[in-house]
Amino acid sequence: MLTFLVLAVLTIAGGILTISARNAVHASLGLVGTLLMVAGIYATLNASFLAATQVIVYAGAVMVLFLFVIMLLDANRPVEEANPLPFIAPLAGVGGAILAGAFAILAFTYKDPRPLAESTAALANGAPGPVGETLLTRFLLPFEAVSILLLVAVVGSVALVQRPAVQADPEQTPELTALEGEVA
């Protein structure tokens, strides 16, 4: 129980680092830490297949992809400009409070239709077969929604960071036109 609580606190700390870091690389490293702590939580719950999948797929492959996009687009500079949409921060706070309230209501009122012992036995302690069968039958829509969400996140990060190419004006840079004349 103590291990679970320590991993849960570290997961929350990694999430806070992810959303509060001003540098995209530091935010990505916070996300890697969060994903590794979630894998640790899976391991404490005796779901070794899910823990290994979490490390290999998310903390490994997906984060390498995110870091590649960050480095490719030179997005590792800290954000120092003023927020172009000043109303976003209060709106995000209100949305976060509503979401936290919804989760709290759900946590205290949700009744699982299947007993916990029966659900645990059905997944056979995280073995690949039952987990895959459950994931690709009962939870196919959320599984595909997560894949689309990851795709949208990568495309969105590319779109947000992409800068227009700077066109050099030949009238403003006479040395450039002189060099072009010598080469030709």
C-alpha positions in Angstrom: 0.0 0.0 0.0 2.8 2.4 0.8 4.5 1.7 -2.5 1.3 2.4 -4.3 0.9 5.7 -2.5 4.5 6.8 -3.2 4.0 6.0 -6.9 0.7 7.8 -7.0 2.3 11.0 -5.5 5.2 10.7 -7.9 2.7 10.3 -10.8 0.9 13.5 -9.8 4.2 15.3 -9.4 5.3 14.2 -12.9 1.9 15.4 -14.3 2.3 18.8 -12.6 5.8 19.1 -14.1 4.5 18.2 -17.5 1.9 21.0 -17.5 4.0 23.6 -15.7 7.3 23.3 -17.5 8.2 26.2 -19.8 10.5 24.1 -21.9 9.0 21.4 -24.2 11.8 19.0 -23.5 11.4 19.3 -19.8 7.6 18.8 -20.1 8.3 15.6 -22.2 10.7 14.3 -19.5 8.0 15.0 -16.9 5.6 13.0 -19.0 8.1 10.1 -19.3 8.4 10.1 -15.5 4.6 10.1 -15.2 4.3 7.2 -17.6 7.0 5.2 -15.8 5.2 5.8 -12.4 1.9 4.6 -13.9 3.8 1.4 -15.0 5.0 1.1 -11.5 1.4 1.3 -10.2 0.4 -1.4 -12.7 3.3 -3.6 -11.3 2.0 -3.1 -7.7 -1.4 -4.2 -8.9 0.1 -7.4 -10.2 -0.6 -6.5 -13.9 2.9 -7.2 -15.2 1.8 -7.3 -18.9 0.3 -3.8 -18.6 3.4 -2.5 -16.8 5.6 -3.8 -19.5 3.4 -2.5 -22.3 3.3 0.9 -20.6 7.1 1.2 -20.5 7.6 -0.2 -24.0 4.8 1.6 -25.9 4.2 4.8 -24.1 7.3 5.7 -22.1 9.4 4.3 -25.0 8.0 4.6 -28.4 5.5 7.4 -28.1 7.8 9.6 -26.1 10.6 9.1 -28.6 8.2 10.2 -31.3 7.2 13.3 -29.2 10.8 14.2 -28.5 11.7 13.7 -32.2 8.9 16.2 -33.2 10.1 18.7 -30.6 13.6 18.5 -31.8 12.6 18.5 -35.5 10.6 21.7 -35.0 13.1 23.3 -32.7 10.5 23.7 -30.0 12.8 23.2 -27.1 13.2 27.0 -26.4 11.4 28.2 -23.3 8.1 30.0 -23.8 8.6 33.7 -22.9 6.1 35.6 -24.8 2.9 37.0 -23.3 -0.1 34.7 -23.7 -1.9 35.6 -26.9 -5.2 34.3 -25.5 -5.4 35.8 -22.0 -8.8 34.3 -21.3 -7.6 30.7 -21.7 -6.0 30.4 -18.2 -9.2 31.3 -16.2 -11.3 29.2 -18.6 -8.9 26.2 -18.1 -9.2 26.7 -14.3 -13.0 26.6 -14.5 -12.9 23.6 -16.8 -10.5 21.8 -14.5 -12.7 22.5 -11.4 -15.8 21.2 -13.2 -13.8 18.1 -14.3 -12.5 17.5 -10.8 -16.1 17.8 -9.4 -17.4 15.4 -12.0 -14.7 12.9 -11.1 -15.4 13.3 -7.4 -19.1 12.7 -7.9 -18.3 9.7 -10.1 -15.9 8.3 -7.5 -18.5 8.4 -4.7 -21.6 7.3 -6.6 -20.3 4.7 -9.1 -21.4 1.2 -8.6 -19.6 -1.5 -10.6 -22.0 -4.0 -12.1 -19.5 -6.8 -11.7 -17.8 -7.6 -8.3 -14.1 -6.7 -8.1 -13.0 -10.3 -7.5 -14.9 -11.5 -10.7 -13.3 -8.6 -12.8 -9.8 -9.5 -11.5 -10.2 -13.2 -12.2 -11.5 -12.4 -15.7 -8.2 -10.5 -16.6 -6.1 -13.4 -15.2 -3.6 -11.0 -13.4 -2.8 -9.1 -16.5 -1.9 -12.0 -18.9 -1.8 -10.8 -22.5 -4.6 -13.0 -23.8 -7.4 -11.9 -21.5 -6.2 -8.3 -21.5 -6.1 -8.2 -25.4 -9.5 -9.9 -25.6 -11.1 -7.4 -23.2 -9.3 -4.4 -24.8 -10.3 -5.3 -28.4 -13.9 -6.3 -27.7 -15.5 -4.5 -24.7 -13.1 -1.5 -24.8 -12.5 -1.2 -28.6 -14.0 2.3 -28.9 -11.9 3.9 -26.0 -8.8 2.1 -27.3 -9.2 3.6 -30.8 -10.1 7.0 -29.3 -6.8 7.0 -27.4 -4.9 6.3 -30.7 -6.7 9.1 -32.5 -6.0 11.4 -29.5 -2.3 10.7 -29.8 -2.4 11.3 -33.5 -4.2 14.6 -33.0 -1.7 15.6 -30.3 1.3 15.0 -32.7 -0.4 16.8 -35.6 -1.4 19.7 -33.3 2.1 20.1 -31.9 3.4 20.3 -35.4 0.8 22.8 -36.4 1.4 25.0 -33.3 5.1 25.0 -33.6 5.5 25.4 -37.3 6.8 28.8 -38.3 6.5 30.5 -41.7 9.7 30.5 -43.7 11.4 33.9 -43.7 11.9 35.2 -47.3 15.0 37.2 -47.8 14.3 40.5 -49.7 17.1 41.0 -52.3 16.8 44.8 -52.0 17.5 44.7 -48.3 20.5 42.4 -48.5 22.9 43.6 -51.2 25.7 41.3 -50.2 23.4 38.3 -50.9 22.7 39.5 -54.5 26.4 40.2 -55.0 27.3 36.7 -53.9 24.6 35.2 -56.2 26.0 37.2 -59.1 29.5 35.8 -58.5 28.3 32.2 -58.3 26.4 32.5 -61.6 
